Amino acid sequence: MGNIGAERFLPAELSLPALAGAARSCQGCDLAPDRDAAYAGFLADLRAAAAIS
């Protein structure tokens, strides 16, 4: 599939519940729900995201 990015899957409202719902149906990367990812994680600090990616 390849990474197409998650931007098109973002909800209009960027609240935590809305983002959690969108994460369940996101197909933006190879870790899409029907593949290998068990859950989505949210980080407030992009430096932390870079450290674990």
N, C-alpha and C positions, 0 to 999 in steps of 0.2 A: 504494500500500500504506500509506504513512504510517509513522510511528515508533510501534511498540508497546512498545519497550523491550527490553533484552537480559536482564533479570533471569530470566525464565522459561527462558532457554537456558543459564544457568550450571550447571556440573557440581557435584556434591556435594563433590568434592575440588577445592580452589582452587589446585592446583599449576600451574606454567607449562605442562607437557605437556597436562594436562587442559583448561586454558583454551584452548590452541591448537587442540585438537580440537573444542571447543565452538564456537570462532570460525568454523570451516569450515562448520558447519551452522546458524549463527545466522541468523534471519530477522527480527531485531528492528528493523531500519531499512531505508531505501531503498538502503543500500549492501550489502545481502545478497549472498552469493557468486554468485548467478545474475544479478546486476545489474552495477554498474560497479566495485566494489571489486576490486582485484587481490590485496590481502593485508590482514590485520588487524595493528594495532600495539598494543603494550602499554606503558603509561606508569606509573611508580611515583608520580609527582607530579601531582596533579590540576591544579595551576597550569600545568604544562607542557601538559596536555591542553587546558585552556581557551585557551592561547596558539595552539595549532595547529588548533583546531576552527573 
